Amino acid sequence: MTAVLDRAPAATLWTRDFTLYFGARVVSLLGDAMMPVAAALAVGALYGVSGVGYVLAVWTAPFVLFIVFGGVFADRIGARAMMVGADVVRTVTQGVLAVAFLTGAPPLWLLLVTSVLAGSAAAMFQPGVNGMVPLVATDPQRANGTLKIADAVTQLGGPVLAGLLMAATGAGTVYAVDAATFLVSGVCLALIRHLPASVGKSTSTVLRDLRCGWWEFRTRTWMWSVILIWVCFGLFVFGPYIPLASQLVGGRLGATAYGWTMAGLGTGTVVGGLVAIRFRPSRPLAAGAVALTGFAAIPLSVALEPALPVLVLGHVVGGAAWAFWSVMWSTSVQTLVPPAVLNRVTAYEVAGSVSGMALGQALVGPVSTVVAPRDLLVVATVVALGVVAALLLVRPIRDLRRVGP
């Protein structure tokens, strides 16, 4: 597997539109990075591990159900319009939760209802995240690497900020900050100017557009193969991880330690993003799969219950692995799928990849009453390594070639 180092000047990336898009993503990602800590600690304190799992699951379920429609609408009326509308909805839902936490203990039904609405809005937003990158950047891999670093920085600062705010003022402030980030994100996206002109009214129906997107998705063996593998990853690794890690780390070392653990994950993501900007393997998914081996360090480090420095180090390694794979995957999708159907294809691949996570989140509470949380994380470690082996064994994934900018 050959690779080249990118030596092109980075200044060309920072156009006005990319800067606005970058700003929108940074503030939104900061709020998103704070939410797992707030949900795990605030909801967990009120309703336990099962409550955290249910709140996460009812966010994920409508996300999976509606994201394919988000892809269709993003291709029909524009990704930017869908993203701005979704930001407005989430500003309201997070603002309601902020008021609820500031004035008392919100009932479980309110947490569930706002999670459903926020998940539905995210389904309208997410297809455009991938589809907007080629519209605002001429080099998608560099843009994706830069955005992944931004994600990493927010993962570094967001959990620590959330932990400090939780300790000082409570969950209400965290949710209020999250609402503000969606507001800022919407404004930045609305200010982007140089996007392709609207194609006008489509004579196609929504159902026909859905079928077209599905055909584009299923004819790419490398894509649907990855998604099938990712269902297992979400079910056994991603889905259970947040509720279990918050219980084991927070219960053993405290809320601040859990925040530092998540910050370690963000630090690793910075490293992985920096490498992904410069390193351009000829077979990106094969290289990403090899790097993904390091992700097993995350569930393993929690299961072994080591001292905090070792726990953080495990998350640094796993975060770097995850970031490198993510950039290789996103860039492959953006450069190998026609722009006219990119949002729809993105919707199908995202829906498939998170469907297993939704089931894992819903089941983790009941299963953890029968199987020890540590044992579940050992299973997650084994599955993470099995996912790497599966990715490398599928030839269309292993042999997929890079497309230059």
C-alpha positions in Angstrom: 0.0 0.0 0.0 1.6 3.2 -1.2 1.0 6.7 0.2 2.1 10.3 -0.4 2.6 13.2 1.9 0.6 16.3 1.1 2.9 19.4 0.7 0.4 21.8 -0.8 -0.1 25.1 0.9 -2.9 25.1 3.4 -4.0 28.7 2.9 -6.2 27.9 -0.1 -8.5 26.0 2.2 -9.6 29.0 4.2 -12.0 30.7 1.8 -14.8 32.8 3.4 -17.4 30.1 2.9 -15.2 27.3 4.4 -14.4 29.6 7.3 -18.1 30.1 8.0 -18.7 26.4 7.6 -15.8 25.6 9.9 -17.1 28.1 12.5 -20.6 26.6 12.3 -19.2 23.1 12.9 -16.9 24.1 15.7 -19.5 25.7 17.9 -22.0 23.0 17.2 -19.4 20.3 17.9 -18.5 22.0 21.2 -22.1 21.7 22.3 -22.3 18.1 21.1 -19.1 17.3 23.1 -20.6 18.6 26.3 -23.8 16.6 25.9 -22.6 13.1 26.6 -21.2 14.3 30.0 -24.3 16.2 30.8 -26.6 13.3 29.8 -24.5 10.6 31.4 -24.2 12.5 34.7 -27.4 14.5 35.0 -29.8 11.9 33.5 -27.9 9.1 35.2 -28.2 10.7 38.6 -32.0 11.0 38.1 -32.9 7.8 36.2 -29.8 5.5 36.3 -28.0 3.7 33.5 -31.3 2.6 31.9 -32.5 6.2 31.8 -29.3 7.3 30.0 -29.7 4.4 27.6 -33.3 5.2 26.9 -32.7 8.9 26.3 -29.8 8.2 23.9 -31.9 5.5 22.1 -34.9 7.7 21.5 -32.6 10.3 20.0 -31.0 7.7 17.8 -34.2 5.9 16.6 -35.9 8.9 14.8 -32.4 9.8 13.5 -32.2 6.5 11.8 -35.8 6.5 10.6 -35.8 10.0 9.1 -32.3 10.6 7.9 -33.0 9.1 4.5 -35.7 11.7 4.0 -33.2 14.3 5.2 -30.9 13.2 2.3 -33.7 13.5 -0.2 -34.8 17.0 1.0 -31.1 18.1 1.1 -30.7 17.1 -2.6 -34.0 18.7 -3.6 -33.9 22.1 -1.7 -30.3 22.4 -0.6 -28.2 21.1 2.3 -27.7 24.5 3.8 -31.5 25.2 4.1 -32.1 21.9 5.8 -29.2 22.4 8.2 -30.3 25.9 9.3 -33.8 24.7 9.9 -32.5 21.8 12.0 -30.4 24.2 14.1 -33.5 26.3 14.8 -35.4 23.2 16.1 -32.5 22.1 18.3 -32.0 25.6 19.7 -35.6 25.3 21.0 -35.3 21.7 22.3 -32.1 22.3 24.2 -33.4 25.6 25.5 -36.4 23.9 26.9 -34.2 21.3 28.7 -32.1 24.1 30.1 -35.1 25.8 31.7 -36.3 22.4 33.0 -33.0 21.6 34.7 -32.6 25.2 36.0 -36.0 25.1 37.6 -35.9 21.5 39.0 -35.7 17.9 38.0 -37.2 17.3 34.5 -39.5 14.3 34.2 -38.3 11.4 32.1 -41.1 12.0 29.5 -39.8 15.5 28.8 -36.3 14.2 28.3 -37.6 11.5 26.0 -39.8 14.0 24.0 -37.0 16.5 23.5 -34.6 13.7 22.5 -37.0 12.5 19.8 -37.4 16.0 18.4 -33.6 16.7 18.5 -32.9 13.3 16.9 -35.4 14.1 14.1 -33.8 17.5 13.5 -30.4 15.9 13.5 -31.7 13.5 10.8 -32.5 16.6 8.6 -29.1 18.1 9.4 -26.6 15.3 9.1 -26.7 14.5 5.3 -25.7 18.0 4.6 -22.6 17.8 6.9 -21.0 15.4 4.4 -22.5 17.0 1.3 -21.5 20.6 2.2 -17.7 19.8 2.4 -17.1 19.5 -1.4 -19.2 22.7 -1.9 -17.0 24.8 0.4 -13.6 23.2 -0.1 -11.6 22.2 -3.1 -9.6 19.6 -1.2 -12.1 17.4 0.7 -9.4 15.3 2.5 -7.7 18.4 3.9 -11.0 19.8 4.8 -12.1 16.6 6.5 -8.9 16.4 8.4 -9.2 20.0 9.6 -12.8 19.5 10.6 -11.8 16.3 12.5 -9.1 18.3 14.4 -11.8 20.8 15.3 -13.9 17.9 16.5 -11.0 16.8 18.5 -10.4 20.2 20.1 -14.1 20.4 21.1 -13.9 16.8 22.4 -10.9 18.0 24.5 -12.5 21.1 25.9 -16.2 20.2 25.8 -16.2 17.4 28.4 -14.0 19.4 30.8 -16.2 22.5 30.4 -19.3 20.4 30.9 -17.8 18.8 34.0 -16.8 22.1 35.5 -20.2 23.6 34.7 -22.0 20.6 36.1 -20.0 20.9 39.4 -20.4 24.7 39.6 -23.9 25.4 38.3 -25.7 22.1 37.3 -27.0 20.6 34.1 -29.2 23.6 33.2 -26.2 25.7 32.2 -24.7 23.0 30.0 -28.0 22.7 28.1 -28.2 26.5 27.8 -24.7 26.6 26.2 -25.7 23.8 23.9 -28.8 25.7 22.7 -26.6 28.8 22.1 -24.2 26.7 19.9 -27.0 25.6 17.6 -28.1 29.2 17.3 -24.6 30.4 16.3 -24.2 27.4 13.9 -27.4 28.3 12.1 -26.3 32.0 11.7 -22.9 30.9 10.3 -24.5 28.5 7.8 -27.0 31.1 6.7 -24.1 33.5 5.8 -22.4 31.2 3.4 -22.8 32.7 -0.1 -21.1 30.7 -2.9 -23.2 27.6 -3.2 -24.5 26.0 -6.5 -27.7 27.6 -7.7 -30.9 25.7 -7.0 -31.9 23.2 -9.7 -35.5 24.3 -9.5 -38.6 22.2 -8.9 -38.0 18.5 -9.4 -40.5 16.4 -11.4 -39.4 13.4 -9.4 -41.3 12.2 -6.3 -39.9 11.7 -2.9 -40.3 7.9 -3.2 -38.5 7.9 -6.6 -35.7 10.0 -5.1 -35.4 7.5 -2.2 -35.2 4.6 -4.6 -32.5 6.4 -6.6 -30.4 7.0 -3.5 -30.8 3.4 -2.5 -29.7 2.2 -5.9 -26.6 4.5 -5.8 -25.9 3.1 -2.3 -26.3 -0.6 -3.0 -24.3 -0.6 -6.2 -21.2 0.4 -4.3 -20.1 -2.9 -2.7 -17.4 -1.2 -0.7 -19.9 1.1 0.9 -22.7 -1.3 1.9 -20.1 -3.8 3.1 -18.6 -1.2 5.5 -22.1 -0.3 6.8 -23.0 -4.0 7.4 -19.9 -4.4 9.5 -20.6 -1.1 11.2 -24.0 -2.4 12.5 -22.1 -4.9 14.7 -19.7 -2.2 15.7 -22.6 0.1 16.9 -24.5 -2.8 18.6 -21.6 -4.1 20.7 -19.1 -1.2 20.9 -20.5 2.3 20.3 -24.0 1.9 21.6 -23.1 0.5 25.1 -19.9 2.5 25.5 -21.2 5.9 26.9 -23.6 4.5 29.5 -21.1 1.8 30.7 -18.1 4.1 30.7 -20.0 6.8 32.6 -21.0 4.3 35.2 -17.6 2.6 35.6 -15.4 5.7 35.3 -17.7 8.2 37.0 -18.6 5.8 39.8 -15.0 4.8 40.5 -13.0 8.0 39.9 -15.7 10.8 39.9 -17.3 13.1 37.3 -14.1 15.1 36.8 -12.1 12.0 35.9 -14.8 11.1 33.4 -14.4 14.5 31.8 -10.7 14.1 31.6 -11.1 10.7 30.0 -13.3 12.2 27.3 -10.7 14.9 26.9 -8.1 12.2 26.3 -10.3 11.0 23.5 -10.3 14.5 22.0 -6.5 14.7 22.2 -6.1 11.5 20.3 -8.5 12.8 17.7 -6.3 15.8 17.2 -3.3 13.5 16.5 -5.3 11.3 14.1 -6.7 14.4 12.3 -3.2 15.9 11.8 -1.9 12.6 10.4 -4.9 12.3 8.1 -4.3 15.8 6.6 -0.8 14.9 5.5 -0.9 11.1 4.9 -2.7 10.1 1.6 -2.7 6.3 1.3 -3.4 4.9 -2.1 -6.0 2.5 -0.5 -7.6 4.8 2.1 -10.1 2.3 3.6 -7.4 -0.4 4.0 -5.1 2.1 5.8 -8.0 3.3 7.9 -9.0 -0.2 9.0 -5.4 -1.0 10.0 -5.3 2.2 12.1 -8.7 1.4 13.6 -7.0 -1.5 15.5 -6.1 1.2 18.1 -9.8 1.9 18.9 -9.9 -1.3 20.9 -7.8 0.5 23.6 -10.9 2.5 24.5 -13.3 -0.2 25.9 -10.3 -2.2 27.1 -8.9 0.6 29.2 -12.3 1.1 30.9 -12.8 -2.6 31.5 -9.4 -3.0 33.2 -10.1 -0.2 35.6 -6.6 1.2 35.6 -5.3 4.5 37.2 -6.5 7.7 35.5 -3.3 8.4 33.4 -3.5 4.9 31.8 -7.3 5.3 31.2 -6.6 8.6 29.5 -3.8 7.2 27.4 -6.0 4.4 26.2 -8.5 7.0 25.0 -5.8 9.0 23.3 -4.7 5.9 21.3 -8.4 5.1 20.4 -9.2 8.7 19.5 -6.3 8.8 17.0 -7.4 5.6 15.4 -11.0 6.7 15.1 -10.0 10.1 13.6 -7.8 8.6 10.9 -10.5 6.1 9.9 -13.2 8.8 9.9 -11.3 11.1 7.5 -10.5 8.2 5.2 -14.1 7.1 5.1 -15.6 10.6 4.7 -13.2 11.5 1.9 -13.9 8.3 0.1 -17.6 8.9 0.1 -17.3 12.6 -0.9 -15.0 11.9 -3.8 -16.5 8.7 -5.2 -20.2 9.5 -5.1 -21.7 11.9 -7.7 -22.6 15.3 -6.1 -26.2 15.1 -7.3 -26.9 12.1 -5.1 -24.3 12.6 -2.4 -26.7 13.7 0.3 -29.0 10.8 -0.3 -26.2 8.3 -0.3 -24.8 9.9 2.8 -28.2 9.5 4.5 -28.3 5.8 3.7 -24.8 5.1 5.0 -25.3 7.1 8.1 -28.6 5.5 8.9 -27.1 2.1 8.5 -24.0 2.8 10.5 -26.0 4.2 13.5 -28.8 1.6 13.5 -26.8 -0.8 15.5 -25.8 1.9 17.9 -29.5 2.7 18.6 -30.2 -0.9 19.5 -27.1 -1.1 21.6 -28.1 1.9 23.6 -31.6 0.6 24.2 -30.4 -2.8 25.4 -27.4 -1.8 27.5 -29.5 -1.0 30.6 -31.4 -4.4 30.8 -28.3 -6.4 29.7 -26.1 -4.7 32.3 -28.3 -6.1 35.0 -27.5 -9.6 33.9 -23.9 -9.3 32.6 -21.3 -7.2 34.5 -20.5 -3.9 32.8 -16.8 -4.8 32.8 -17.6 -8.0 30.9 -19.6 -6.1 28.3 -16.7 -3.9 27.6 -14.4 -6.9 27.2 -16.8 -8.1 24.6 -16.7 -4.7 23.0 -12.9 -4.9 22.8 -13.1 -8.3 21.0 -15.8 -7.0 18.6 -13.7 -3.9 17.8 -10.8 -6.1 16.7 -13.2 -8.4 14.8 -14.5 -5.3 12.9 -10.9 -4.5 11.8 -10.4 -8.1 10.5 -13.8 -8.0 8.7 -12.9 -4.7 6.9 -9.6 -6.0 5.7 -11.1 -9.4 4.6 -13.6 -7.7 2.2 -11.7 -7.1 -1.1 -13.8 -4.1 -2.4 -13.0 -2.4 0.9 -9.4 -3.4 1.0 -8.7 -2.5 -2.6 -10.6 0.8 -2.9 -8.4 3.4 -4.5 -8.0 7.0 -3.5 -9.3 9.8 -5.8 -7.2 13.0 -5.8 -8.6 16.5 -5.3 
